[in-house]
């Protein structure tokens, strides 16, 4: 008796394997996305929808602010523990400005979890002092400031490094 040769068709197995592979890949992408959420940029200290809607007005106000005022930061280095920072605001002629509405935020460049929003604790002769505040992680920190003087509005970013 002769053997009948039967051919096996592996096509359905390949299709099922591809479908299962896609399900595993989708699950892997979802896990990566939930482990690494998108962090919002906090430069303008506003929701991005509001910034996106009025960016031209914001940039115009920023240009007017930069043409009229100068800013100087007192430090580029923090120590682990209590710190303070002073921002000096003057007009272009060098006269101190004491009537500004100023807000400062300390932020890490890679995360918004440690953001610290502050108002000045002391204002004297154009020097806006913020603090004391605690720095508990070494590395790079961003100093974001939002300043309003009358109809002028400006945003500034400076970086400082925290060392142990």
C-alpha positions as CSV (number, residue, x, y, z in Angstrom):
1,X,0.0,0.0,0.0
2,X,1.3,3.4,-1.0
3,X,1.6,6.2,1.5
4,X,-0.5,9.2,0.7
5,X,1.5,12.4,1.1
6,X,-0.5,15.1,2.9
7,X,0.6,18.7,2.7
8,X,0.1,20.8,5.8
9,X,-0.9,24.4,5.3
10,X,0.8,26.7,7.9
11,X,-0.9,29.9,6.6
12,X,-3.6,30.0,9.3
13,X,-1.0,29.5,12.0
14,X,1.1,32.5,10.6
15,X,-2.0,34.7,10.6
16,X,-2.9,33.9,14.2
17,X,0.8,34.4,15.2
18,X,0.8,37.8,13.6
19,X,-2.4,38.9,15.3
20,X,-1.1,37.7,18.7
21,X,2.2,39.6,18.0
22,X,0.3,42.8,17.2
23,X,-1.7,42.5,20.5
24,X,1.5,42.0,22.4
25,X,3.1,45.0,20.6
26,X,0.1,47.2,21.4
27,X,0.2,46.2,25.1
28,X,4.0,47.0,25.2
29,X,3.4,50.4,23.6
30,X,0.6,51.2,26.1
31,X,2.9,50.2,29.1
32,X,5.7,52.4,27.8
33,X,3.3,55.3,27.4
34,X,1.9,55.0,30.9
35,X,5.3,54.6,32.4
36,X,6.6,57.8,30.6
37,X,3.8,60.4,30.5
38,X,4.2,63.5,28.5
39,X,5.2,66.5,30.7
40,X,3.8,69.9,29.8
41,X,6.2,72.7,29.2
42,X,5.6,75.3,31.9
43,X,7.5,78.2,30.4
44,X,4.5,80.4,30.2
45,X,2.9,79.1,33.4
46,X,-0.4,78.7,31.6
47,X,-2.3,75.8,30.1
48,X,-1.0,75.1,26.6
49,X,-4.4,75.6,25.0
50,X,-4.4,79.2,26.3
51,X,-0.8,79.8,25.1
52,X,-1.6,78.2,21.7
53,X,-4.6,80.4,21.3
54,X,-2.9,83.7,22.1
55,X,0.8,83.1,21.3
56,X,1.1,86.1,19.0
57,X,-0.2,88.4,21.8
58,X,2.1,86.8,24.3
59,X,5.2,87.3,22.0
60,X,4.2,90.9,21.3
61,X,3.9,91.6,25.1
62,X,7.3,89.9,25.6
63,X,9.0,92.0,23.0
64,X,7.6,95.2,24.6
65,X,8.7,94.0,28.1
66,X,12.2,93.2,26.9
67,X,12.5,96.6,25.3
68,X,11.6,98.4,28.5
69,X,13.0,96.3,31.4
70,X,16.1,94.3,32.4
71,X,16.3,91.2,34.7
72,X,19.2,89.9,36.7
73,X,19.2,86.7,38.8
74,X,21.3,86.5,42.0
75,X,22.4,82.9,41.7
76,X,23.2,80.1,39.2
77,X,23.9,77.5,41.9
78,X,21.7,76.0,44.7
79,X,22.7,73.9,47.7
80,X,20.8,70.9,48.9
81,X,18.5,72.3,51.6
82,X,17.2,75.8,52.2
83,X,17.8,78.4,49.5
84,X,16.6,81.7,48.3
85,X,16.9,83.7,45.1
86,X,16.7,87.4,44.3
87,X,15.5,88.7,40.9
88,X,16.5,92.3,40.2
89,X,14.1,94.2,38.0
90,X,15.1,97.6,36.5
91,X,14.0,99.7,33.6
92,X,16.4,100.4,30.8
93,X,17.7,103.5,32.5
94,X,18.7,101.5,35.5
95,X,16.0,102.6,37.9
96,X,14.6,99.9,40.1
97,X,11.0,98.8,39.6
98,X,9.1,97.9,42.8
99,X,5.5,97.7,41.7
100,X,5.7,94.6,39.5
101,X,3.5,91.6,40.0
102,X,6.0,88.7,39.9
103,X,5.7,85.0,40.2
104,X,8.5,82.4,40.1
105,X,8.4,78.7,39.5
106,X,11.2,76.2,40.2
107,X,11.0,73.2,38.0
108,X,13.0,70.2,36.9
109,X,13.5,70.1,33.1
110,X,12.5,66.4,33.0
111,X,9.4,66.5,35.2
112,X,6.7,68.7,36.7
113,X,6.4,66.7,39.9
114,X,8.6,69.0,41.9
115,X,7.3,72.3,40.6
116,X,7.3,75.0,43.2
117,X,5.3,78.2,42.6
118,X,6.3,81.2,44.7
119,X,5.5,84.9,45.2
120,X,8.2,87.2,46.5
121,X,8.7,87.1,50.2
122,X,10.4,90.5,50.2
123,X,10.6,93.4,47.7
124,X,13.1,96.3,48.2
125,X,14.8,98.6,45.7
126,X,13.9,96.5,42.7
127,X,15.1,93.2,44.3
128,X,12.4,90.6,44.5
129,X,13.5,87.9,47.0
130,X,11.9,84.4,46.9
131,X,12.3,82.0,49.7
132,X,13.3,80.2,51.7
133,X,12.5,77.1,49.7
134,X,14.0,73.7,49.9
135,X,15.9,71.9,47.2
136,X,16.1,68.2,47.8
137,X,17.5,66.8,44.6
138,X,20.9,67.6,43.0
139,X,21.0,68.5,39.3
140,X,19.6,71.0,36.9
141,X,16.7,73.3,38.0
142,X,14.8,75.8,35.9
143,X,13.9,79.2,37.3
144,X,10.8,80.4,35.4
145,X,9.5,83.9,36.1
146,X,6.3,85.7,35.0
147,X,6.4,89.4,35.5
148,X,3.7,92.0,35.0
149,X,4.3,95.7,35.2
150,X,1.2,97.7,34.1
151,X,0.5,96.7,30.5
152,X,3.9,95.0,30.1
153,X,4.2,91.2,30.6
154,X,7.3,89.2,30.4
155,X,8.4,85.5,30.8
156,X,12.0,84.5,31.6
157,X,13.8,81.2,32.1
158,X,17.1,80.8,33.9
159,X,18.9,77.6,34.9
160,X,20.6,76.8,38.2
161,X,22.4,73.7,39.4
162,X,22.0,72.1,42.8
163,X,25.0,70.5,44.3
164,X,25.4,68.5,47.5
